C-alpha cells in the first residue's frame, strides 16, 4: 500500500518530456467571428501556464535581501504605482489630485492640518493604504494647537449649523 501513493511528480500531465514548460497559446475556435458571448468584448487569445518540475520551480525562486526589497519599495516606479488614486487615476506621487474625488480628498500626499485648516502649521501625510481601502482620503498627523483651541475647531468643523440642518433636526424632534 505504501508504494501505491502517487506524488505530484509522478503524475503524467500529458506532455512529452521535450515539451517546453513556458506559456503556450491555446487553440481557440476562430470560426465564430465577433464578440465573446460572455464578456461582450472582442475574442482574445487565451494563454495558460504549463506546470513546472520541482527542480525548475526551485531554480526559478530567488531569495531577496532586505536591502533589495527596501530598494524596490523606495523606487520611483513603485511609489508612482502605489501612490495612484484608484478612482480617478491621478498620481499623488507627482503632486496630482482631483479636487472632486473622494479618494484624493483635494490633496496629493501631504496637506495642512485638517482640524485647524493649517493654522498650527503642521503637515499631515496621506495614509495610502487606508485611502485605497476605503476609497476616501485618510491622513496621519496631529494638530499642533493646544487641546482647548483644537476642541473648538473640531466642534466648528464637525457641527453643521446651517439653516437646513437645524430645520431637519427640529423636524426629527417634532416627529418623535
N, C-alpha and C positions, 0 to 999 in steps of 0.2 A: 504494500500500500504506500509506503513512504516514497518509493521511486515513481509512483504514478502521478505525482503532482506536476503540473505544467507551469513553468515560470513564464514571465513576460518575454524573456529572452528566447524561449523555445517555441513560441507561437509563430506560425507562418502567416505573415501579413499579405501574402500573395504577390510579393515582388521577388524577382530574381536577385541573386547576390550582387550582380553587376549594376542593378538599377541605382541611380543616384538618390541620395536622401534629401534632395533640395525640393523646393516648391515646384510643382508641375501643374500646368493648366488642365482642368478637367474638360472633357468634351461636352459641349452644350448643343442642344438642338437649335440650330440657326435657321431652320426652315420656317419657323414661325417668326416673321419679322414684326417689328413694332415694339410695344411696351410690355414690360413684365406685368402679368396679371395681378400679382400680389403686392408689388411695390409701386405700381403705377409710375414706372420710370423706364428708360431705355435698358435693354438687356445688357449685362456686363459679363465678362469672363469671370469664372469662379476659380479661385485658387485654393489648394489645400496643402498641408504640410505632411510629408512622409515621416513616419516615426524614425527616431534616431536610435542607433545601437547604444548600449550602455557606455562603451568606450568613446563614441563620438559625443555623447552627452557630457561626459566628464571632461573631454578635451575642449569642448565649447565653453564651459564655465570658466570664469575668471574671478579671482579674489581681488577686490579693490581695497586700497588702503584708505584710512580715514582722511588723509590729506587729499587723495584723488576725489573722494566723494565731496569733501568740503569745497574743493576747486570747482567741481561741477555745479554745486548748489549756488556758488557765488558768481558763476559765469553770466555774462550779459544775455546770451540766448536763453538760458534757463530763467533768469529773472524776468525777461520780457514775456516768456510763455506763462509763468505763474502769476505775473502781475498784470494780466489782461482780463478785463471785465467779461464775465460770461454772458451778460445780457446785451451789451452794445459793442463789444469787441474793441473798446478803447484801451490803449496800453498805458497803465498808470506809471510804469517804469519810465516811460518817455514824457511824463508830465501831462498826459492827455486824459480827459474825462468828459462825460456828458452831464450837463447840469440837471437834466430831467430824468436821468437814470437812477433808480433806487439803489443799485449795487455800487455805482460810482459815488453817490451821495454829494455830488457837487465839488469833489476834490480828487486829486491823484493819490499819492502815497502819504502825504502829510497835510495837516490842516491846523488852523488856530484852534485853541481850546473851545469846544462847542458849548461849554457851560456858561462862560462869561463872554463869548464871542471874541476871544483873543485879548481881552483886557489884561490878563495875567501874563501875557507874552509867552506862555507855554505852547509848544507844538506837539500835537498828538500824531501818532503813526497809525496807519491803517493795519487792522488785523485781517490780513489777506485771506486766511483760511476761513474765518467766520464770515467775511464779506461774501466769499464764494458760496459757502454752505447755506446761508440764509438769504442770499440774493438781495441783501441790503447792506449799506455801509456800516462797518463796525470799526471802532477806533480804540487804541490804547493810549492812555495818558492820564494826567492828573491836573486839576485846576490849581494854580498857584495862589489863589486868593485865600484869605482867612476863612475858616469854616462858616462863620456867621454871614459874611458877604456872599460866599458861594451859595449858601442856602437861599438867600434872597433871589439870586439869579436863577437857581433851579426852580423855585416856585413861579417865577415870571415865565420861564420857558415851558414849564410843564402844565401851566394853568391856562386854559382857553377862556378869556374873559370877553370874547366877542358877544355882540348882542344876540346872534343866533344861538350860540352855545348856552347863554343864560336863559333864553326863552324855551329852548328844548329841555333844559334842566327843570325849569318851573313846570313845564307840561308833564314831565315824568313825575314830579311831586304831586301834582293835582290828580293824576290818574291812579295813584296807589291807594 
